[in-house]
């Protein structure tokens, strides 16, 4: 995994703890070098600070997603407001932890991201003109291909498999974050970002909100 953190003591503590637990760790101390290593490497998970020199962590994550990389990203930061978290998810984060943190919880979340991020070798799924490839984490609608983050891919997979039935908020939360849980506001942010990719360029919106229950995916008429 890649740890992008400019505070030497925090980076060293994370590195030492995770290496003792059997993980292979790389480190970058600023945003620009972190982005270069993220783009060049085959990382299973990226642990990303936000207040970085040379390139902010939010900008790093956005550029990574714009480049089509779906590697799971866990943002680790002192920015603790709800708006901070929602912006992190909007820029492509899969999980978000606030400093100070417990090392054991960090490892649990890293393992969960890695487990959910593995290729499934599953089938290609389709609803109407939307096709989702579980192995490549790419969706195609009307011939236009979009790369998805791990969280977006888990969300879309649940919706496609259940279509046109409603998928509850609780089921979608488990699909993205497992039993560790997430929060509904973060889920709504992921749905918003998925809609921007799947629905916004087209006349018919496939992702529908079922108020008080969850979401469903319906084919274009």
C-alpha positions in Angstrom: 0.0 0.0 0.0 1.0 3.6 -0.4 0.9 6.0 2.5 0.9 9.7 1.5 1.6 11.7 4.7 3.8 14.7 5.3 4.1 14.3 9.1 7.1 12.1 9.6 6.1 10.7 13.0 2.7 9.7 11.8 4.0 8.1 8.6 6.7 6.2 10.5 4.1 4.9 13.1 1.8 3.7 10.3 4.7 2.1 8.4 6.1 0.3 11.4 2.7 -1.0 12.6 1.5 -2.2 9.1 4.8 -3.8 8.2 4.7 -5.8 11.5 1.3 -6.9 10.5 2.6 -8.3 7.1 1.8 -5.4 4.8 4.2 -4.0 2.2 4.3 -0.2 2.6 5.5 2.6 0.4 5.6 6.3 1.5 5.4 9.7 -0.1 5.8 12.9 1.9 4.1 15.4 -0.4 1.2 15.5 -2.8 3.0 15.6 -6.1 5.3 12.7 -5.4 2.3 10.8 -3.9 0.3 11.3 -7.1 3.3 10.2 -9.3 3.7 7.0 -7.2 -0.1 6.4 -7.2 -0.2 6.7 -11.0 2.9 4.5 -11.6 2.3 1.8 -8.9 0.0 -1.2 -8.5 -1.2 -0.3 -5.0 -3.9 -2.3 -3.3 -4.9 0.7 -1.0 -3.8 4.3 -0.7 -3.8 6.0 2.8 -4.0 9.7 2.0 -3.6 12.8 4.2 -5.3 16.0 3.0 -3.1 18.8 4.2 -0.1 18.0 2.0 2.6 20.3 0.6 2.9 20.8 -3.1 -0.5 19.2 -3.9 -3.5 18.9 -1.5 -4.9 15.5 -0.9 -8.3 16.3 -2.3 -6.6 17.5 -5.6 -4.5 14.4 -5.6 -7.5 12.1 -5.3 -9.5 14.0 -8.0 -6.6 13.8 -10.4 -6.2 10.1 -9.7 -9.9 9.5 -10.5 -9.8 11.6 -13.6 -6.9 9.4 -14.8 -9.2 6.4 -14.5 -7.6 4.8 -11.4 -10.0 3.0 -9.2 -7.6 2.0 -6.4 -9.3 2.3 -3.0 -8.4 5.5 -1.2 -8.7 6.0 2.6 -8.5 9.7 3.5 -6.8 10.2 6.9 -7.0 13.7 8.1 -7.7 16.2 10.9 -10.5 17.8 8.9 -13.4 16.4 10.8 -16.6 18.3 9.8 -19.4 16.6 7.8 -18.7 18.9 4.9 -15.1 17.8 4.9 -16.1 14.2 4.8 -18.7 14.7 2.0 -16.1 16.6 -0.1 -13.7 13.8 0.4 -16.2 11.3 -0.9 -17.1 13.6 -3.7 -13.5 13.7 -4.9 -13.3 9.9 -5.0 -12.4 8.7 -1.5 -13.7 5.2 -0.5 -13.3 5.7 3.2 -12.5 8.6 5.6 -10.9 8.5 9.1 -10.3 11.5 11.4 -7.0 12.0 13.3 -6.3 11.0 16.0 -7.0 7.4 15.2 -6.4 3.9 16.5 -3.9 1.8 14.4 -6.0 -1.3 14.8 -9.0 0.4 13.4 -6.9 1.8 10.5 -5.8 -1.7 9.6 -9.3 -3.1 9.8 -10.5 -0.5 7.4 -7.5 -1.1 5.0 -8.2 -4.8 5.0 -11.9 -4.1 4.3 -11.1 -1.8 1.4 -8.6 -4.4 0.0 -11.0 -7.2 0.3 -13.8 -5.3 -1.4 -11.5 -4.0 -4.0 -10.3 -7.3 -5.4 -11.4 -8.2 -8.9 -14.4 -10.4 -8.8 -14.0 -12.2 -12.1 -17.8 -11.8 -12.2 -20.0 -11.5 -15.2 -20.8 -8.5 -17.3 -24.2 -7.2 -16.1 -26.6 -5.1 -18.2 -29.8 -3.1 -17.6 -31.1 -1.5 -20.8 -28.2 0.4 -22.5 -26.1 0.3 -19.3 -23.4 -2.4 -19.2 -21.3 -3.0 -16.1 -18.1 -5.1 -16.1 -17.4 -6.3 -12.5 -13.8 -7.3 -13.3 -12.6 -4.0 -14.9 -14.8 -1.7 -12.7 -16.0 0.0 -15.8 -19.5 0.9 -17.0 -20.7 1.6 -20.5 -23.9 3.5 -21.4 -24.9 4.0 -25.0 -21.3 3.3 -26.0 -19.8 5.8 -23.6 -17.4 4.1 -21.1 -16.7 5.5 -17.6 -14.2 4.3 -15.0 -15.6 3.9 -11.5 -14.1 4.1 -8.0 -14.4 1.0 -5.8 -17.2 2.5 -3.8 -19.1 3.5 -7.0 -18.6 0.0 -8.5 -20.0 -1.7 -5.4 -23.0 0.6 -5.4 -23.7 0.1 -9.1 -23.2 -3.7 -8.8 -26.0 -3.8 -6.1 -28.3 -1.7 -8.2 -27.8 -3.6 -11.4 -28.2 -7.0 -9.8 -31.4 -6.0 -8.1 -32.9 -3.9 -11.0 -35.6 -2.8 -11.1 -36.3 -3.6 -7.5 -35.5 -1.1 -4.7 -32.2 -1.6 -2.8 -32.4 -0.3 0.7 -30.1 2.3 2.3 -28.9 -0.4 4.7 -28.0 -2.8 1.9 -26.1 -0.2 0.0 -24.2 0.9 3.1 -23.1 -2.7 3.8 -22.1 -3.1 0.1 -19.8 -0.1 0.2 -18.4 -0.3 3.8 -19.2 -3.8 5.0 -20.1 -4.4 8.5 -17.8 -1.6 9.6 -20.6 0.7 8.4 -20.8 4.1 6.9 -23.3 7.0 7.1 -26.3 7.9 5.0 -24.9 11.3 4.1 -21.8 9.7 2.6 -24.0 7.2 0.7 -26.0 10.0 -0.8 -22.7 11.7 -1.9 -21.6 8.5 -3.7 -25.0 8.2 -5.4 -24.7 11.8 -6.5 -21.2 11.2 -8.0 -22.5 8.0 -9.7 -25.4 9.8 -11.2 -23.0 12.4 -12.6 -21.3 9.6 -14.5 -24.2 7.4 -15.4 -27.2 9.7 -15.8 -26.1 13.3 -16.3 -24.9 13.0 -19.9 -28.2 11.4 -21.0 -31.8 12.4 -21.3 -33.2 9.6 -19.2 -32.1 9.1 -15.5 -31.7 5.4 -14.6 -30.9 5.8 -10.9 -34.1 6.7 -9.1 -34.6 7.7 -5.4 -37.3 5.9 -3.5 -37.8 8.3 -0.6 -37.3 6.8 2.8 -36.3 3.4 1.4 -33.3 3.5 -0.9 -32.6 3.6 -4.7 -33.4 1.6 -7.8 -32.0 1.3 -11.3 -34.5 1.3 -14.2 -33.9 0.9 -17.9 -34.4 3.8 -20.2 -37.8 3.7 -22.0 
